[in-house]
Amino acid sequence: MSKTYNIDALLRLPDVENISGYKKSKIYNLMAENNFPQPVRLGKRTVRWKSSEISSWINNLSSSQNTGK
């Protein structure tokens, strides 16, 4: 019997910039307003974003634009 693992990729800032279309300053401004997923701190100067949270954020953007929120 083989195990299956649900692995959530951790994205670096350049990946998040490419996916979101925003640059670093906009991403951090949105995070300060609680309008963007918070990163996971891996070290003193290292953060990553969970790919599932970025995907959910994008999906919520689409649904909020369709409902006029």
mmCIF file as Biopython writes it, N, C-alpha, C and O atoms, coordinates in Angstrom:
data_model
#
loop_
_atom_site.group_PDB
_atom_site.id
_atom_site.type_symbol
_atom_site.label_atom_id
_atom_site.label_alt_id
_atom_site.label_comp_id
_atom_site.label_asym_id
_atom_site.label_entity_id
_atom_site.label_seq_id
_atom_site.pdbx_PDB_ins_code
_atom_site.Cartn_x
_atom_site.Cartn_y
_atom_site.Cartn_z
_atom_site.occupancy
_atom_site.B_iso_or_equiv
_atom_site.auth_seq_id
_atom_site.auth_asym_id
_atom_site.pdbx_PDB_model_num
ATOM 1   N N  . MET A ? 1  ? 0.847   -1.165 0.000   1.0 0.0 1  A 1 
ATOM 2   C CA . MET A ? 1  ? 0.000   0.000  0.000   1.0 0.0 1  A 1 
ATOM 3   C C  . MET A ? 1  ? 0.903   1.241  0.000   1.0 0.0 1  A 1 
ATOM 4   O O  . MET A ? 1  ? 1.822   1.346  0.812   1.0 0.0 1  A 1 
ATOM 5   N N  . SER A ? 2  ? 0.635   2.171  -0.909  1.0 0.0 2  A 1 
ATOM 6   C CA . SER A ? 2  ? 1.447   3.381  -0.979  1.0 0.0 2  A 1 
ATOM 7   C C  . SER A ? 2  ? 0.717   4.538  -0.314  1.0 0.0 2  A 1 
ATOM 8   O O  . SER A ? 2  ? -0.509  4.639  -0.367  1.0 0.0 2  A 1 
ATOM 9   N N  . LYS A ? 3  ? 1.492   5.396  0.307   1.0 0.0 3  A 1 
ATOM 10  C CA . LYS A ? 3  ? 0.940   6.577  0.950   1.0 0.0 3  A 1 
ATOM 11  C C  . LYS A ? 3  ? 0.879   7.708  -0.060  1.0 0.0 3  A 1 
ATOM 12  O O  . LYS A ? 3  ? 1.729   7.813  -0.945  1.0 0.0 3  A 1 
ATOM 13  N N  . THR A ? 4  ? -0.120  8.541  0.076   1.0 0.0 4  A 1 
ATOM 14  C CA . THR A ? 4  ? -0.182  9.752  -0.725  1.0 0.0 4  A 1 
ATOM 15  C C  . THR A ? 4  ? -0.009  10.938 0.207   1.0 0.0 4  A 1 
ATOM 16  O O  . THR A ? 4  ? -0.531  10.953 1.322   1.0 0.0 4  A 1 
ATOM 17  N N  . TYR A ? 5  ? 0.714   11.909 -0.255  1.0 0.0 5  A 1 
ATOM 18  C CA . TYR A ? 5  ? 0.984   13.093 0.537   1.0 0.0 5  A 1 
ATOM 19  C C  . TYR A ? 5  ? 0.432   14.313 -0.179  1.0 0.0 5  A 1 
ATOM 20  O O  . TYR A ? 5  ? 0.613   14.486 -1.384  1.0 0.0 5  A 1 
ATOM 21  N N  . ASN A ? 6  ? -0.237  15.142 0.581   1.0 0.0 6  A 1 
ATOM 22  C CA . ASN A ? 6  ? -0.724  16.398 0.038   1.0 0.0 6  A 1 
ATOM 23  C C  . ASN A ? 6  ? 0.326   17.459 0.352   1.0 0.0 6  A 1 
ATOM 24  O O  . ASN A ? 6  ? 0.358   18.005 1.455   1.0 0.0 6  A 1 
ATOM 25  N N  . ILE A ? 7  ? 1.172   17.741 -0.612  1.0 0.0 7  A 1 
ATOM 26  C CA . ILE A ? 7  ? 2.270   18.663 -0.402  1.0 0.0 7  A 1 
ATOM 27  C C  . ILE A ? 7  ? 1.884   20.036 -0.948  1.0 0.0 7  A 1 
ATOM 28  O O  . ILE A ? 7  ? 1.518   20.190 -2.113  1.0 0.0 7  A 1 
ATOM 29  N N  . ASP A ? 8  ? 1.981   21.021 -0.068  1.0 0.0 8  A 1 
ATOM 30  C CA . ASP A ? 8  ? 1.681   22.394 -0.426  1.0 0.0 8  A 1 
ATOM 31  C C  . ASP A ? 8  ? 3.002   23.083 -0.742  1.0 0.0 8  A 1 
ATOM 32  O O  . ASP A ? 8  ? 3.826   23.283 0.150   1.0 0.0 8  A 1 
ATOM 33  N N  . ALA A ? 9  ? 3.207   23.443 -1.995  1.0 0.0 9  A 1 
ATOM 34  C CA . ALA A ? 9  ? 4.463   24.073 -2.387  1.0 0.0 9  A 1 
ATOM 35  C C  . ALA A ? 9  ? 4.636   25.413 -1.691  1.0 0.0 9  A 1 
ATOM 36  O O  . ALA A ? 9  ? 3.668   26.139 -1.463  1.0 0.0 9  A 1 
ATOM 37  N N  . LEU A ? 10 ? 5.868   25.727 -1.359  1.0 0.0 10 A 1 
ATOM 38  C CA . LEU A ? 10 ? 6.197   27.014 -0.766  1.0 0.0 10 A 1 
ATOM 39  C C  . LEU A ? 10 ? 6.823   27.887 -1.842  1.0 0.0 10 A 1 
ATOM 40  O O  . LEU A ? 10 ? 7.816   27.512 -2.466  1.0 0.0 10 A 1 
ATOM 41  N N  . LEU A ? 11 ? 6.230   29.052 -2.048  1.0 0.0 11 A 1 
ATOM 42  C CA . LEU A ? 11 ? 6.636   29.936 -3.134  1.0 0.0 11 A 1 
ATOM 43  C C  . LEU A ? 11 ? 7.517   31.069 -2.640  1.0 0.0 11 A 1 
ATOM 44  O O  . LEU A ? 11 ? 7.280   31.633 -1.572  1.0 0.0 11 A 1 
ATOM 45  N N  . ARG A ? 12 ? 8.521   31.394 -3.414  1.0 0.0 12 A 1 
ATOM 46  C CA . ARG A ? 12 ? 9.376   32.542 -3.134  1.0 0.0 12 A 1 
ATOM 47  C C  . ARG A ? 12 ? 8.714   33.802 -3.676  1.0 0.0 12 A 1 
ATOM 48  O O  . ARG A ? 12 ? 7.793   33.725 -4.489  1.0 0.0 12 A 1 
ATOM 49  N N  . LEU A ? 13 ? 9.179   34.954 -3.228  1.0 0.0 13 A 1 
ATOM 50  C CA . LEU A ? 13 ? 8.605   36.227 -3.654  1.0 0.0 13 A 1 
ATOM 51  C C  . LEU A ? 13 ? 8.548   36.382 -5.179  1.0 0.0 13 A 1 
ATOM 52  O O  . LEU A ? 13 ? 7.509   36.804 -5.688  1.0 0.0 13 A 1 
ATOM 53  N N  . PRO A ? 14 ? 9.608   36.063 -5.936  1.0 0.0 14 A 1 
ATOM 54  C CA . PRO A ? 14 ? 9.497   36.207 -7.397  1.0 0.0 14 A 1 
ATOM 55  C C  . PRO A ? 14 ? 8.366   35.359 -7.996  1.0 0.0 14 A 1 
ATOM 56  O O  . PRO A ? 14 ? 7.720   35.771 -8.959  1.0 0.0 14 A 1 
ATOM 57  N N  . ASP A ? 15 ? 8.132   34.174 -7.421  1.0 0.0 15 A 1 
ATOM 58  C CA . ASP A ? 15 ? 7.030   33.332 -7.896  1.0 0.0 15 A 1 
ATOM 59  C C  . ASP A ? 15 ? 5.690   33.994 -7.594  1.0 0.0 15 A 1 
ATOM 60  O O  . ASP A ? 15 ? 4.793   34.005 -8.437  1.0 0.0 15 A 1 
ATOM 61  N N  . VAL A ? 16 ? 5.559   34.543 -6.390  1.0 0.0 16 A 1 
ATOM 62  C CA . VAL A ? 16 ? 4.313   35.210 -5.986  1.0 0.0 16 A 1 
ATOM 63  C C  . VAL A ? 16 ? 4.083   36.444 -6.856  1.0 0.0 16 A 1 
ATOM 64  O O  . VAL A ? 16 ? 2.950   36.734 -7.238  1.0 0.0 16 A 1 
ATOM 65  N N  . GLU A ? 17 ? 5.150   37.165 -7.166  1.0 0.0 17 A 1 
ATOM 66  C CA . GLU A ? 17 ? 5.030   38.325 -8.059  1.0 0.0 17 A 1 
ATOM 67  C C  . GLU A ? 17 ? 4.526   37.901 -9.440  1.0 0.0 17 A 1 
ATOM 68  O O  . GLU A ? 17 ? 3.643   38.545 -10.005 1.0 0.0 17 A 1 
ATOM 69  N N  . ASN A ? 18 ? 5.084   36.823 -9.977  1.0 0.0 18 A 1 
ATOM 70  C CA . ASN A ? 18 ? 4.659   36.340 -11.297 1.0 0.0 18 A 1 
ATOM 71  C C  . ASN A ? 18 ? 3.214   35.871 -11.292 1.0 0.0 18 A 1 
ATOM 72  O O  . ASN A ? 18 ? 2.463   36.146 -12.228 1.0 0.0 18 A 1 
ATOM 73  N N  . ILE A ? 19 ? 2.827   35.167 -10.242 1.0 0.0 19 A 1 
ATOM 74  C CA . ILE A ? 19 ? 1.474   34.632 -10.167 1.0 0.0 19 A 1 
ATOM 75  C C  . ILE A ? 19 ? 0.444   35.747 -9.972  1.0 0.0 19 A 1 
ATOM 76  O O  . ILE A ? 19 ? -0.600  35.762 -10.625 1.0 0.0 19 A 1 
ATOM 77  N N  . SER A ? 20 ? 0.751   36.675 -9.069  1.0 0.0 20 A 1 
ATOM 78  C CA . SER A ? 20 ? -0.220  37.719 -8.725  1.0 0.0 20 A 1 
ATOM 79  C C  . SER A ? 20 ? -0.209  38.892 -9.698  1.0 0.0 20 A 1 
ATOM 80  O O  . SER A ? 20 ? -1.221  39.573 -9.863  1.0 0.0 20 A 1 
ATOM 81  N N  . GLY A ? 21 ? 0.925   39.128 -10.336 1.0 0.0 21 A 1 
ATOM 82  C CA . GLY A ? 21 ? 1.046   40.296 -11.195 1.0 0.0 21 A 1 
ATOM 83  C C  . GLY A ? 21 ? 1.418   41.548 -10.416 1.0 0.0 21 A 1 
ATOM 84  O O  . GLY A ? 21 ? 1.501   42.632 -10.994 1.0 0.0 21 A 1 
ATOM 85  N N  . TYR A ? 22 ? 1.643   41.416 -9.113  1.0 0.0 22 A 1 
ATOM 86  C CA . TYR A ? 22 ? 2.029   42.537 -8.262  1.0 0.0 22 A 1 
ATOM 87  C C  . TYR A ? 22 ? 3.518   42.463 -7.938  1.0 0.0 22 A 1 
ATOM 88  O O  . TYR A ? 22 ? 4.120   41.390 -7.934  1.0 0.0 22 A 1 
ATOM 89  N N  . LYS A ? 23 ? 4.085   43.619 -7.670  1.0 0.0 23 A 1 
ATOM 90  C CA . LYS A ? 23 ? 5.471   43.695 -7.216  1.0 0.0 23 A 1 
ATOM 91  C C  . LYS A ? 23 ? 5.507   43.668 -5.686  1.0 0.0 23 A 1 
ATOM 92  O O  . LYS A ? 23 ? 4.473   43.741 -5.022  1.0 0.0 23 A 1 
ATOM 93  N N  . LYS A ? 24 ? 6.711   43.563 -5.152  1.0 0.0 24 A 1 
ATOM 94  C CA . LYS A ? 24 ? 6.929   43.401 -3.716  1.0 0.0 24 A 1 
ATOM 95  C C  . LYS A ? 24 ? 6.193   44.449 -2.877  1.0 0.0 24 A 1 
ATOM 96  O O  . LYS A ? 24 ? 5.528   44.094 -1.904  1.0 0.0 24 A 1 
ATOM 97  N N  . SER A ? 25 ? 6.297   45.710 -3.230  1.0 0.0 25 A 1 
ATOM 98  C CA . SER A ? 25 ? 5.693   46.767 -2.411  1.0 0.0 25 A 1 
ATOM 99  C C  . SER A ? 25 ? 4.176   46.628 -2.356  1.0 0.0 25 A 1 
ATOM 100 O O  . SER A ? 25 ? 3.583   46.824 -1.295  1.0 0.0 25 A 1 
ATOM 101 N N  . LYS A ? 26 ? 3.539   46.295 -3.470  1.0 0.0 26 A 1 
ATOM 102 C CA . LYS A ? 26 ? 2.082   46.120 -3.501  1.0 0.0 26 A 1 
ATOM 103 C C  . LYS A ? 26 ? 1.680   44.904 -2.678  1.0 0.0 26 A 1 
ATOM 104 O O  . LYS A ? 26 ? 0.690   44.957 -1.948  1.0 0.0 26 A 1 
ATOM 105 N N  . ILE A ? 27 ? 2.427   43.814 -2.783  1.0 0.0 27 A 1 
ATOM 106 C CA . ILE A ? 27 ? 2.132   42.603 -2.011  1.0 0.0 27 A 1 
ATOM 107 C C  . ILE A ? 27 ? 2.197   42.904 -0.521  1.0 0.0 27 A 1 
ATOM 108 O O  . ILE A ? 27 ? 1.304   42.516 0.232   1.0 0.0 27 A 1 
ATOM 109 N N  . TYR A ? 28 ? 3.245   43.591 -0.095  1.0 0.0 28 A 1 
ATOM 110 C CA . TYR A ? 28 ? 3.386   43.902 1.324   1.0 0.0 28 A 1 
ATOM 111 C C  . TYR A ? 28 ? 2.344   44.913 1.792   1.0 0.0 28 A 1 
ATOM 112 O O  . TYR A ? 28 ? 1.902   44.839 2.939   1.0 0.0 28 A 1 
ATOM 113 N N  . ASN A ? 29 ? 1.939   45.855 0.938   1.0 0.0 29 A 1 
ATOM 114 C CA . ASN A ? 29 ? 0.849   46.772 1.287   1.0 0.0 29 A 1 
ATOM 115 C C  . ASN A ? 29 ? -0.461  46.012 1.468   1.0 0.0 29 A 1 
ATOM 116 O O  . ASN A ? 29 ? -1.203  46.264 2.418   1.0 0.0 29 A 1 
ATOM 117 N N  . LEU A ? 30 ? -0.744  45.086 0.558   1.0 0.0 30 A 1 
ATOM 118 C CA . LEU A ? 30 ? -1.961  44.280 0.679   1.0 0.0 30 A 1 
ATOM 119 C C  . LEU A ? 30 ? -1.925  43.410 1.932   1.0 0.0 30 A 1 
ATOM 120 O O  . LEU A ? 30 ? -2.948  43.233 2.594   1.0 0.0 30 A 1 
ATOM 121 N N  . MET A ? 31 ? -0.754  42.867 2.261   1.0 0.0 31 A 1 
ATOM 122 C CA . MET A ? 31 ? -0.630  42.062 3.485   1.0 0.0 31 A 1 
ATOM 123 C C  . MET A ? 31 ? -0.905  42.922 4.713   1.0 0.0 31 A 1 
ATOM 124 O O  . MET A ? 31 ? -1.559  42.462 5.649   1.0 0.0 31 A 1 
ATOM 125 N N  . ALA A ? 32 ? -0.422  44.154 4.727   1.0 0.0 32 A 1 
ATOM 126 C CA . ALA A ? 32 ? -0.648  45.056 5.860   1.0 0.0 32 A 1 
ATOM 127 C C  . ALA A ? 32 ? -2.132  45.368 6.031   1.0 0.0 32 A 1 
ATOM 128 O O  . ALA A ? 32 ? -2.588  45.627 7.145   1.0 0.0 32 A 1 
ATOM 129 N N  . GLU A ? 33 ? -2.890  45.345 4.927   1.0 0.0 33 A 1 
ATOM 130 C CA . GLU A ? 33 ? -4.334  45.588 4.955   1.0 0.0 33 A 1 
ATOM 131 C C  . GLU A ? 33 ? -5.133  44.297 5.141   1.0 0.0 33 A 1 
ATOM 132 O O  . GLU A ? 33 ? -6.362  44.314 5.084   1.0 0.0 33 A 1 
ATOM 133 N N  . ASN A ? 34 ? -4.435  43.176 5.365   1.0 0.0 34 A 1 
ATOM 134 C CA . ASN A ? 34 ? -5.058  41.843 5.472   1.0 0.0 34 A 1 
ATOM 135 C C  . ASN A ? 34 ? -5.833  41.466 4.216   1.0 0.0 34 A 1 
ATOM 136 O O  . ASN A ? 34 ? -6.870  40.805 4.285   1.0 0.0 34 A 1 
ATOM 137 N N  . ASN A ? 35 ? -5.313  41.900 3.061   1.0 0.0 35 A 1 
ATOM 138 C CA . ASN A ? 35 ? -5.934  41.578 1.780   1.0 0.0 35 A 1 
ATOM 139 C C  . ASN A ? 35 ? -5.070  40.663 0.921   1.0 0.0 35 A 1 
ATOM 140 O O  . ASN A ? 35 ? -5.286  40.546 -0.285  1.0 0.0 35 A 1 
ATOM 141 N N  . PHE A ? 36 ? -4.090  40.017 1.547   1.0 0.0 36 A 1 
ATOM 142 C CA . PHE A ? 36 ? -3.197  39.109 0.836   1.0 0.0 36 A 1 
ATOM 143 C C  . PHE A ? 36 ? -2.705  38.083 1.843   1.0 0.0 36 A 1 
ATOM 144 O O  . PHE A ? 36 ? -2.521  38.419 3.012   1.0 0.0 36 A 1 
ATOM 145 N N  . PRO A ? 37 ? -2.487  36.839 1.421   1.0 0.0 37 A 1 
ATOM 146 C CA . PRO A ? 37 ? -2.019  35.808 2.359   1.0 0.0 37 A 1 
ATOM 147 C C  . PRO A ? 37 ? -0.695  36.186 3.026   1.0 0.0 37 A 1 
ATOM 148 O O  . PRO A ? 37 ? 0.201   36.750 2.398   1.0 0.0 37 A 1 
ATOM 149 N N  . GLN A ? 38 ? -0.600  35.865 4.293   1.0 0.0 38 A 1 
ATOM 150 C CA . GLN A ? 38 ? 0.627   36.099 5.048   1.0 0.0 38 A 1 
ATOM 151 C C  . GLN A ? 38 ? 1.629   34.982 4.732   1.0 0.0 38 A 1 
ATOM 152 O O  . GLN A ? 38 ? 1.237   33.832 4.536   1.0 0.0 38 A 1 
ATOM 153 N N  . PRO A ? 39 ? 2.906   35.319 4.683   1.0 0.0 39 A 1 
ATOM 154 C CA . PRO A ? 39 ? 3.910   34.293 4.408   1.0 0.0 39 A 1 
ATOM 155 C C  . PRO A ? 39 ? 4.219   33.456 5.643   1.0 0.0 39 A 1 
ATOM 156 O O  . PRO A ? 39 ? 3.876   33.820 6.767   1.0 0.0 39 A 1 
ATOM 157 N N  . VAL A ? 40 ? 4.870   32.335 5.402   1.0 0.0 40 A 1 
ATOM 158 C CA . VAL A ? 40 ? 5.372   31.462 6.463   1.0 0.0 40 A 1 
ATOM 159 C C  . VAL A ? 40 ? 6.834   31.837 6.683   1.0 0.0 40 A 1 
ATOM 160 O O  . VAL A ? 40 ? 7.613   31.870 5.731   1.0 0.0 40 A 1 
ATOM 161 N N  . ARG A ? 41 ? 7.209   32.115 7.907   1.0 0.0 41 A 1 
ATOM 162 C CA . ARG A ? 41 ? 8.601   32.473 8.205   1.0 0.0 41 A 1 
ATOM 163 C C  . ARG A ? 41 ? 9.410   31.199 8.394   1.0 0.0 41 A 1 
ATOM 164 O O  . ARG A ? 41 ? 9.097   30.378 9.255   1.0 0.0 41 A 1 
ATOM 165 N N  . LEU A ? 42 ? 10.446  31.040 7.589   1.0 0.0 42 A 1 
ATOM 166 C CA . LEU A ? 42 ? 11.316  29.867 7.664   1.0 0.0 42 A 1 
ATOM 167 C C  . LEU A ? 42 ? 12.630  30.162 8.360   1.0 0.0 42 A 1 
ATOM 168 O O  . LEU A ? 42 ? 13.327  29.244 8.795   1.0 0.0 42 A 1 
ATOM 169 N N  . GLY A ? 43 ? 12.963  31.403 8.466   1.0 0.0 43 A 1 
ATOM 170 C CA . GLY A ? 43 ? 14.212  31.809 9.103   1.0 0.0 43 A 1 
ATOM 171 C C  . GLY A ? 43 ? 14.170  33.287 9.387   1.0 0.0 43 A 1 
ATOM 172 O O  . GLY A ? 43 ? 13.149  33.942 9.172   1.0 0.0 43 A 1 
ATOM 173 N N  . LYS A ? 44 ? 15.269  33.811 9.866   1.0 0.0 44 A 1 
ATOM 174 C CA . LYS A ? 44 ? 15.336  35.223 10.228  1.0 0.0 44 A 1 
ATOM 175 C C  . LYS A ? 44 ? 15.004  36.135 9.040   1.0 0.0 44 A 1 
ATOM 176 O O  . LYS A ? 44 ? 14.309  37.139 9.192   1.0 0.0 44 A 1 
ATOM 177 N N  . ARG A ? 45 ? 15.503  35.776 7.875   1.0 0.0 45 A 1 
ATOM 178 C CA . ARG A ? 45 ? 15.285  36.598 6.676   1.0 0.0 45 A 1 
ATOM 179 C C  . ARG A ? 45 ? 14.663  35.809 5.535   1.0 0.0 45 A 1 
ATOM 180 O O  . ARG A ? 45 ? 14.815  36.176 4.370   1.0 0.0 45 A 1 
ATOM 181 N N  . THR A ? 46 ? 13.967  34.736 5.859   1.0 0.0 46 A 1 
ATOM 182 C CA . THR A ? 46 ? 13.413  33.867 4.822   1.0 0.0 46 A 1 
ATOM 183 C C  . THR A ? 46 ? 11.923  33.659 5.047   1.0 0.0 46 A 1 
ATOM 184 O O  . THR A ? 46 ? 11.498  33.190 6.103   1.0 0.0 46 A 1 
ATOM 185 N N  . VAL A ? 47 ? 11.137  34.016 4.035   1.0 0.0 47 A 1 
ATOM 186 C CA . VAL A ? 47 ? 9.697   33.757 4.083   1.0 0.0 47 A 1 
ATOM 187 C C  . VAL A ? 47 ? 9.276   33.090 2.779   1.0 0.0 47 A 1 
ATOM 188 O O  . VAL A ? 47 ? 9.916   33.255 1.740   1.0 0.0 47 A 1 
ATOM 189 N N  . ARG A ? 48 ? 8.203   32.346 2.858   1.0 0.0 48 A 1 
ATOM 190 C CA . ARG A ? 48 ? 7.607   31.695 1.687   1.0 0.0 48 A 1 
ATOM 191 C C  . ARG A ? 48 ? 6.087   31.768 1.832   1.0 0.0 48 A 1 
ATOM 192 O O  . ARG A ? 48 ? 5.560   31.867 2.940   1.0 0.0 48 A 1 
ATOM 193 N N  . TRP A ? 49 ? 5.400   31.716 0.700   1.0 0.0 49 A 1 
ATOM 194 C CA . TRP A ? 49 ? 3.945   31.701 0.694   1.0 0.0 49 A 1 
ATOM 195 C C  . TRP A ? 49 ? 3.463   30.325 0.294   1.0 0.0 49 A 1 
ATOM 196 O O  . TRP A ? 49 ? 4.031   29.703 -0.604  1.0 0.0 49 A 1 
ATOM 197 N N  . LYS A ? 50 ? 2.422   29.843 0.950   1.0 0.0 50 A 1 
ATOM 198 C CA . LYS A ? 50 ? 1.832   28.552 0.591   1.0 0.0 50 A 1 
ATOM 199 C C  . LYS A ? 50 ? 1.082   28.715 -0.726  1.0 0.0 50 A 1 
ATOM 200 O O  . LYS A ? 50 ? 0.268   29.625 -0.883  1.0 0.0 50 A 1 
ATOM 201 N N  . SER A ? 51 ? 1.365   27.827 -1.659  1.0 0.0 51 A 1 
ATOM 202 C CA . SER A ? 51 ? 0.725   27.914 -2.973  1.0 0.0 51 A 1 
ATOM 203 C C  . SER A ? 51 ? -0.787  27.790 -2.870  1.0 0.0 51 A 1 
ATOM 204 O O  . SER A ? 51 ? -1.510  28.421 -3.642  1.0 0.0 51 A 1 
ATOM 205 N N  . SER A ? 52 ? -1.277  26.993 -1.935  1.0 0.0 52 A 1 
ATOM 206 C CA . SER A ? 52 ? -2.728  26.833 -1.784  1.0 0.0 52 A 1 
ATOM 207 C C  . SER A ? 52 ? -3.384  28.137 -1.332  1.0 0.0 52 A 1 
ATOM 208 O O  . SER A ? 52 ? -4.503  28.443 -1.741  1.0 0.0 52 A 1 
ATOM 209 N N  . GLU A ? 53 ? -2.686  28.907 -0.487  1.0 0.0 53 A 1 
ATOM 210 C CA . GLU A ? 53 ? -3.249  30.179 -0.027  1.0 0.0 53 A 1 
ATOM 211 C C  . GLU A ? 53 ? -3.244  31.221 -1.143  1.0 0.0 53 A 1 
ATOM 212 O O  . GLU A ? 53 ? -4.165  32.032 -1.236  1.0 0.0 53 A 1 
ATOM 213 N N  . ILE A ? 54 ? -2.226  31.205 -1.980  1.0 0.0 54 A 1 
ATOM 214 C CA . ILE A ? 54 ? -2.188  32.118 -3.125  1.0 0.0 54 A 1 
ATOM 215 C C  . ILE A ? 54 ? -3.301  31.745 -4.110  1.0 0.0 54 A 1 
ATOM 216 O O  . ILE A ? 54 ? -3.976  32.625 -4.645  1.0 0.0 54 A 1 
ATOM 217 N N  . SER A ? 55 ? -3.493  30.457 -4.347  1.0 0.0 55 A 1 
ATOM 218 C CA . SER A ? 55 ? -4.564  30.003 -5.245  1.0 0.0 55 A 1 
ATOM 219 C C  . SER A ? 55 ? -5.933  30.398 -4.711  1.0 0.0 55 A 1 
ATOM 220 O O  . SER A ? 55 ? -6.788  30.855 -5.470  1.0 0.0 55 A 1 
ATOM 221 N N  . SER A ? 56 ? -6.146  30.227 -3.416  1.0 0.0 56 A 1 
ATOM 222 C CA . SER A ? 56 ? -7.423  30.617 -2.802  1.0 0.0 56 A 1 
ATOM 223 C C  . SER A ? 56 ? -7.644  32.117 -2.917  1.0 0.0 56 A 1 
ATOM 224 O O  . SER A ? 56 ? -8.756  32.565 -3.197  1.0 0.0 56 A 1 
ATOM 225 N N  . TRP A ? 57 ? -6.588  32.892 -2.701  1.0 0.0 57 A 1 
ATOM 226 C CA . TRP A ? 57 ? -6.685  34.346 -2.812  1.0 0.0 57 A 1 
ATOM 227 C C  . TRP A ? 57 ? -7.121  34.735 -4.227  1.0 0.0 57 A 1 
ATOM 228 O O  . TRP A ? 57 ? -7.989  35.590 -4.403  1.0 0.0 57 A 1 
ATOM 229 N N  . ILE A ? 58 ? -6.513  34.101 -5.231  1.0 0.0 58 A 1 
ATOM 230 C CA . ILE A ? 58 ? -6.869  34.388 -6.626  1.0 0.0 58 A 1 
ATOM 231 C C  . ILE A ? 58 ? -8.320  34.001 -6.895  1.0 0.0 58 A 1 
ATOM 232 O O  . ILE A ? 58 ? -9.056  34.758 -7.527  1.0 0.0 58 A 1 
ATOM 233 N N  . ASN A ? 59 ? -8.733  32.827 -6.420  1.0 0.0 59 A 1 
ATOM 234 C CA . ASN A ? 59 ? -10.120 32.389 -6.622  1.0 0.0 59 A 1 
ATOM 235 C C  . ASN A ? 59 ? -11.102 33.332 -5.941  1.0 0.0 59 A 1 
ATOM 236 O O  . ASN A ? 59 ? -12.165 33.617 -6.492  1.0 0.0 59 A 1 
ATOM 237 N N  . ASN A ? 60 ? -10.763 33.819 -4.752  1.0 0.0 60 A 1 
ATOM 238 C CA . ASN A ? 60 ? -11.633 34.762 -4.057  1.0 0.0 60 A 1 
ATOM 239 C C  . ASN A ? 60 ? -11.690 36.099 -4.770  1.0 0.0 60 A 1 
ATOM 240 O O  . ASN A ? 60 ? -12.725 36.765 -4.752  1.0 0.0 60 A 1 
ATOM 241 N N  . LEU A ? 61 ? -10.593 36.503 -5.397  1.0 0.0 61 A 1 
ATOM 242 C CA . LEU A ? 61 ? -10.604 37.729 -6.192  1.0 0.0 61 A 1 
ATOM 243 C C  . LEU A ? 61 ? -11.618 37.625 -7.313  1.0 0.0 61 A 1 
ATOM 244 O O  . LEU A ? 61 ? -12.413 38.539 -7.531  1.0 0.0 61 A 1 
ATOM 245 N N  . SER A ? 62 ? -11.587 36.509 -8.022  1.0 0.0 62 A 1 
ATOM 246 C CA . SER A ? 62 ? -12.506 36.305 -9.136  1.0 0.0 62 A 1 
ATOM 247 C C  . SER A ? 62 ? -13.947 36.313 -8.669  1.0 0.0 62 A 1 
ATOM 248 O O  . SER A ? 62 ? -14.794 36.932 -9.313  1.0 0.0 62 A 1 
ATOM 249 N N  . SER A ? 63 ? -14.251 35.640 -7.562  1.0 0.0 63 A 1 
ATOM 250 C CA . SER A ? 63 ? -15.627 35.569 -7.095  1.0 0.0 63 A 1 
ATOM 251 C C  . SER A ? 63 ? -16.094 36.897 -6.533  1.0 0.0 63 A 1 
ATOM 252 O O  . SER A ? 63 ? -17.263 37.247 -6.695  1.0 0.0 63 A 1 
ATOM 253 N N  . SER A ? 64 ? -15.212 37.657 -5.871  1.0 0.0 64 A 1 
ATOM 254 C CA . SER A ? 64 ? -15.622 38.954 -5.329  1.0 0.0 64 A 1 
ATOM 255 C C  . SER A ? 64 ? -15.847 39.959 -6.443  1.0 0.0 64 A 1 
ATOM 256 O O  . SER A ? 64 ? -16.697 40.838 -6.304  1.0 0.0 64 A 1 
ATOM 257 N N  . GLN A ? 65 ? -15.110 39.860 -7.547  1.0 0.0 65 A 1 
ATOM 258 C CA . GLN A ? 65 ? -15.316 40.761 -8.666  1.0 0.0 65 A 1 
ATOM 259 C C  . GLN A ? 65 ? -16.630 40.442 -9.361  1.0 0.0 65 A 1 
ATOM 260 O O  . GLN A ? 65 ? -17.307 41.344 -9.854  1.0 0.0 65 A 1 
ATOM 261 N N  . ASN A ? 66 ? -16.994 39.166 -9.405  1.0 0.0 66 A 1 
ATOM 262 C CA . ASN A ? 66 ? -18.239 38.780 -10.058 1.0 0.0 66 A 1 
ATOM 263 C C  . ASN A ? 66 ? -19.464 39.174 -9.236  1.0 0.0 66 A 1 
ATOM 264 O O  . ASN A ? 66 ? -20.533 39.412 -9.797  1.0 0.0 66 A 1 
ATOM 265 N N  . THR A ? 67 ? -19.317 39.246 -7.904  1.0 0.0 67 A 1 
ATOM 266 C CA . THR A ? 67 ? -20.451 39.597 -7.054  1.0 0.0 67 A 1 
ATOM 267 C C  . THR A ? 67 ? -20.465 41.078 -6.706  1.0 0.0 67 A 1 
ATOM 268 O O  . THR A ? 67 ? -21.389 41.553 -6.047  1.0 0.0 67 A 1 
ATOM 269 N N  . GLY A ? 68 ? -19.441 41.813 -7.148  1.0 0.0 68 A 1 
ATOM 270 C CA . GLY A ? 68 ? -19.393 43.240 -6.920  1.0 0.0 68 A 1 
ATOM 271 C C  . GLY A ? 68 ? -18.933 43.652 -5.553  1.0 0.0 68 A 1 
ATOM 272 O O  . GLY A ? 68 ? -19.180 44.785 -5.141  1.0 0.0 68 A 1 
ATOM 273 N N  . LYS A ? 69 ? -18.260 42.761 -4.821  1.0 0.0 69 A 1 
ATOM 274 C CA . LYS A ? 69 ? -17.771 43.099 -3.484  1.0 0.0 69 A 1 
ATOM 275 C C  . LYS A ? 69 ? -16.529 43.938 -3.564  1.0 0.0 69 A 1 
ATOM 276 O O  . LYS A ? 69 ? -15.974 44.319 -2.534  1.0 0.0 69 A 1 
#
